[in-house]
């Protein structure tokens, strides 16, 4: 469950929003995972039937593998496993090109992360609506 994420039980109480509060966007930081080599296929131009990407630890960990899912039609907001013994799952939100990740670290700890994947789609060759998409960042 997403609510099993580490630290949620000890979260600070909600406070009213400050109208003059700034919301900086961090472009550098101590990220745990790096996503690269994103690809996907849209056989009808409206949904994905395959998605894959490389995921690598950036905090000194040994995580470094390709995560992928294939189906007649991949469903948005559905969790797909990155593979046996990976303890990693992902969900894709096609309208935002967003990936949501969860990693079960232990019975008490689950890491959760999200990112947006900028991508470029081109003709795939299997009909007028077939597209192959690749990450561009």
N, C-alpha and C positions, 0 to 999 in steps of 0.2 A: 504494500500500500504506500502511496505517496506520503501519507501522514506518518509513516515510520521513519522518515528522513531524520538523520541525526540533528539534534538540537531543536526540533520543533516543540518538544515538550517544555523546553526552557525559554521559549520565545518571549520577547518583551511584549507588554500589552500594547494594543493599538492606540494611537494618539491621533488627534485631528491633524489634518494636513495644514502645513504652513504655506500661505500664498506666496511668500517671498523665498521659499526654500529652493535651493539649487539642486539639480539632479545631474551630477556629472556622469559622463560616459567614460568608463575605464577602458583604455585601449591597451594598457599593459597591466600585468598582474601575475599572480601565482596561480595559474590555471592548472588543473589536474590532468586534463585530456586535451589532445590536439586532434582535430578532425581534418582529413585531407582526402584527395582523390575521390570525391563524391561522384557517383554516377547513378543514373536512373533511366528507365524506359517507360514511355507513355504510348502504348500500342494504339490507342484511339485518340490521343491528344488531350484527354481529360483526367486520366487516372494513371497511377504507376502500377506496373506488374513486376518490376524489380527495382531495388534500391541497394546500393552498397557504398562503402566508404572505409577508409583506414582510420583506426583510432589508436592513439599512442599516448602513453603516460609522459607527462612533462615534469613530474615531481621526483624523478629518480626511480620510479617504479619500472617494472619489466613489461607492462602491458604494451603490445604492439601487434595488431592483427587486423585483418579485413573483416568487417561485419556486413552481412548482407541478408536480404530476404527476397523470396520469389513466390509469386502466387498468380492465379489468373487475374486477380484484382486485389492489390494491397489496400487495406482499409486504413483510413485516417483514424488516429487516436487509438489504434490497436497496438498492443505490445508484441514485438517480435524479438526472439532470442538472437543474440549474436553468436550462439554456438554452445555446444556442450562444454561444461566446465568453465565458461567464460564469466558467469555470474553477471553478465551485462545484457540488458534489454534496451530496445529503442522503439520509439513511436514517431511517425512522421505526420506532419500537418501540411498537406500539399498546398493549400491556399496561401500559407505564409512561408512555405519552403523551410519549415522549422523542424528540427530534430529535438526530441526529448529523450534523455538517457536516464537509466537507473542502474546502479551497481550494488548488488547485495554483498556487503563487505563482511557482515556477521549477522547473527540472529537479531542483534540490537541496532545495527547500523546499515543504512542504505544511503548511498550518495545519489543525488539527483542533479541533473544539469540540463540546460537547453541552449540551443544556438540556432541561428538562421543561416542557411546555406545559399549564398548567391550562386545561381547556375545559368548556363546558356543551353538552350535546346535547339537541335537542328534536325533535319529530316533523317529518319531512321532507315528508310529503304523498303519497309514492308507495307507500303500503302501511303495514301496522301495524308493520313492523320497520325502516322507513326513517327514518334520523336525520341531521340536519344539525348539525354541531358548530362552535362558535366559541370562540376563545381568550377568556379572562376576565381576563387581567392585562395 
